[in-house]
Amino acid sequence: MAGSREAVQHQVPVIPAPAEPGLFSKVSVGRISEIIVEQIRLLMRQGQLRPGDRLPPERDLCERFGVSRVTVREALRMLESSGLVEIRVGARGGAFVTAPSSDRVGEGLTDLLSLSVITTTDITEIRMVLETGIVPLVCERATEEDLAGLDDICQQAEAALAAGEYPVDLSMEFHLRVAQATHNPAIAMMVKSFCEPLLMTRREADGPRMLVADPATREHRQFTAAVRRRDAGRAAAIMRGHLESKVLRVSA
């Protein structure tokens, strides 16, 4: 029984210790919740608060900042909406620092699209500059696993087209896998942030499934073959033509 008890105890997750008391200072001017948010953002940038760290409980934050619980909760909601903290409920809950992702950038671009501040053509032209520019890195760094992943997406696309339908996600997945083949997380994040708004826009306009032209799928095949040969010039030309056709169609 003792051994069983020890095994159960060993499985209890370790709760990260709260951030050090001296990290926060009282605020008293302006929109106080925004000042609190900026303090916490600065601590994250300086590395004093890292992903996985738990912020102090609300009561402690109120005392450290010298503000009401309502103000602290507003600041935490702002941080959560920005994707900088995750609010967990329950006995082991609290506000935990999270790692930034491209999701928030994509959501911001989607809002700009919906407000007609920028157009789908604008974003596609940015993709043309970015995605043709990364081709030399893709040809240099793509592994057999990367190439197999691109082949698999092409096979799925061909099967879907044969059935008379095509998930819009597959087209974007191909481009994201190409970016991932650079093995540079910053590039992958940027490509994702520009691809996702177009995908969301097409989902809203056409629903989750649409039929795309055969040339797009063939171009994906041709691009993958050029990367496999490490022919950066040919691969870049294929990608450029592929994206130029998207600009003309204003298509994702």
N, C-alpha and C positions, 0 to 999 in steps of 0.2 A: 504493500500500500504506500510505503514511504517513497519508493521509486516512482509510483504513479503520480503522487502529489508533486514531486520534484519536476516531473515531465510537464505537468499542467502549468506549474509556476514558470517554467522555462519559456512557455509559449506566450506569456503575457507581454504585450508590446511595451517597449520602453518609450515613455512620453518625453519629448524634448524639453529641456529646462527653459523657463521663460527668459526673455531677453534681460540683460543687466539693467538695474534700476537707473543708473546714471545716464542712460542713452537719451532720455527725453527731457525737455525743458518746458516750463509753463509758457502759455501764449495768452495774449490779452487784446490784440487789435485785429481789425479786418474781419473777414469771414473766418471765424476760428476753425471750423472743420477743415477748410482748405489749407490752413497753415499747418494743422496737424498732419494732413496728408503729405504735404511737402516735407515736413520733418522726417516722416517715415520713409518717403521716397529717397531722401538724401542718405539715410542710414543704409538703405538697400544698395545704393550706388557705391557707397564707401565700403561695402562688404561687412558692416557691423551687424546687419541683419541678412541672413542667407536663406535660400529656399529650404523649407522644412522647419525653420525656427518658429516658435510659437510666441505671439505677442502676449504681453501681460494681460490678466483679466480686465474687464471693463472698469471695475472699481479701482484697480491700481492705475489704469490709464487716466481716469478722472482726476485722481490725486496728483499724478505726475504732471499732467498738463494744466491742472487747475481749472477744469471745465466740468460741465454737467454730463451726465450719462447720455442724454439726448445728443449732445454734440459729438461725443465719442462714437456713438452708434452711427451717426451720419457720416463721420470720417471713415469708419470701417466699411460702410456701404459703398462709399466712393472708391475706396481701395479695391473692394471686391469687384465692382463693375469695371474697373480698369484691369482686372486680372492679376493684381499684385498680391492679393491675399485670398485665402479660401476660408470661409466660415464653416466650421464643423459644429454640429450640435451634439448634445449628450455629455455624459460624465467626463469623457476624454476629449471634449470639443474645445473650441476656441477659435481664434484668428491665427492662421498659419501663413507664413510667407510662401509664395509660389514662384516658380520660374517663369519668366516672360515667354510668350509664344507669338507666332505670326497671326493667331486668330483675331486678336484685337485690331491689328492693322487691316486685315481683310474686312472686318466688320465696318471699320471706318470708311474704307473705300466703297463698300456696298452702300453705306448711307449717302456718300457723295454721288454715287450713281443714281440712287433713287431721287435725289434732290436736283438732278440734272446739272450738277456743278462740273462733273466730268462725264465723258461718254465711254461706252464700251470700246469704241475705236481708239480713244486715248490710251486706255489700259492695254489694249492689244498691241499698240505701237511700242509701248514701254516693254512689253514682253518680247517683242521682236529684237529690240536692242539687247535685252538681258539674256534671252535664251539662245540667240546666235553667238553672243559673246562667250558663253560658258562651254561651247562645243569643244574647243581644244582641250579643256580640262577633262571633259567627259571621255574623249577619245584616249587621253593619257591614263586616266585613273579607273575607268569602268572595269569591274571584275567580271568573272564568268557568272557570278550570282546576279550582278546587276543586269547583264545581258539576258540571262534566263528570265528575269522578272519582266523585262521589256517584251521578250518573245511571248510570255504568258499573256500579257495584256493584249498584244496583237491577236493572239488566238481567240481570246474571249470576244474581241471586237468582231472578228470574222464570223464567229459562231452566232453572235447577236444579229449581225447584218443578214446572215443566211435565214434567220428566223423572222426577219422583217422588223426588228426593233433594235434599239441601241441605248444603253444607259449612258446619260451624259457624263456621269462620273468617270467612265472609262477613259474618255479623252483627256480629262484633267489628270487622272491617275498616271497616264503615260508621261505627261510633261513633268509631273512631280518626281516620278522615278528617274527621269533623265537628270533632273537637278540633283537628286540624291546621289547619282553616280559620280558627281564631282567630289564626293566625300568632304564637302565643305558645308557645315551646318548653316552658315550665314547665307550662302547662296540658296540652299534648299528652302530656308525660311522666307527669303525674298520672293522666290518664284511662287511659293504657296500663297503668300499674301496677295499677289497679283492675280493668281488663277482663281482663287475661291470666289471673289466677287462676281466674276463672269459666270461661274458655275451657278451661284445663287440666282443671278439674274435670269439665266436660261431655265432654271427649274421653275421660277415663278411664271415665266412666259409660256413654257412648253410642257410643264409637268415633269415628272421624274424620268420619263423615257422619251426619246426622240430618235428619228432615223437620220443619220449623218451620211454625207456623200461618201461613196466608195474611195475617191482619191485620198481623203484624209487618212483612212486606214492603210492604204497602200504606201502613203508617204511615211507613216510610222514604221512600216516594215523596211522600207528603203533606208530610212535613217538608222535603224538598228543594225542593218547589214553594213552600212558605212562605218559605224562605230566599231563593229567587230573587226573590220579590216584596219582600224586605226587611221582611217582616211578623214582627217579633220576638215579638209577643204570641201570634199563631197558632202560630208554630214552637215556642215554649216550651210551649204547651198540648198540642201533639201529642207532644212529647218527654216531657212529664210523664205523659200517659196511657200512652204506650208503655212507660215504665219502671215505672209503677205496675202494669201488667199483668204485668211480669216479676217484681215482688215477689210478686204473688199466685200466679204459677206456680212461684216460686223457680227461675227460668230465667235462663240467660245470654244 
